[in-house]
Amino acid sequence: MRNRSVPVDGVLPHVSYRNVAEAMAWLGRVFGFEEHYRYGVEGERVSGAQLRLGEAYVMVRTREGETPAELGFGTQSLTVFVEDVEGHSARAKAEGATIVEEPHETMYGEFQYATLDLDGHHWLFSRHARDVAPEEWGAVAARG
């Protein structure tokens, strides 16, 4: 399904963690990410990696500065598109993830839930529920 309010591709986020190897294991167990590759391996220390979940890719790297959990507030939000939002949410909850929004349909046409990872990064897992023009929910679409 296409939703004019929410595009699904084109950005590769880089997310920093205190311990990349631990984050890779957690993101795999809780969210279902799979490792594509890793780099900067010295013993058990990993400097960075690329992970994927379906068609979504994310880079994880060693922390530069404080994590959102240490800061006490979020620094960004990442959206990943999955078909089974309900099942994904149930898996994350069963694995101990902090669910901050239960699965629900948004005014802009997405069915999604929100969660925090082990370092406090905010994640949305979403699927298109219906096609909604940005103007239908109050946004002003740029005309070019």
HUGIVEN-V814241 format. One record per backbone hydrogen bond with DSSP energy under -0.5 kcal/mol. CO is the residue of the C=O (numbers start at 1). NH is the residue of the N-H. If there is no record, write none. Layout:
# HUGIVEN-V814241
<<CO,NH> <CO,NH>>
This chain:
# HUGIVEN-V814241
<<3,6> <11,13> <13,59> <15,61> <17,63> <19,23> <20,24> <21,25> <22,26> <23,27> <24,28> <25,29> <26,30> <26,31> <27,31> <27,32> <27,33> <28,32> <34,52> <37,50> <39,47> <39,48> <40,42> <40,47> <42,45> <45,42> <47,62> <48,39> <49,60> <50,36> <50,37> <51,58> <52,34> <53,56> <56,53> <57,13> <58,51> <59,15> <60,49> <61,17> <67,71> <68,72> <68,73> <76,122> <78,124> <80,82> <80,126> <83,85> <84,88> <85,89> <86,90> <87,91> <88,92> <89,93> <90,94> <91,95> <92,97> <93,96> <97,99> <98,100> <98,116> <101,114> <104,112> <106,109> <109,129> <109,130> <110,106> <110,112> <111,127> <112,104> <113,125> <114,100> <114,101> <115,123> <116,98> <117,120> <119,69> <121,117> <122,78> <123,115> <124,80> <125,113> <126,82> <127,111> <130,132> <133,136> <133,137> <134,137> <134,139> <135,138> <139,141> <142,144>>
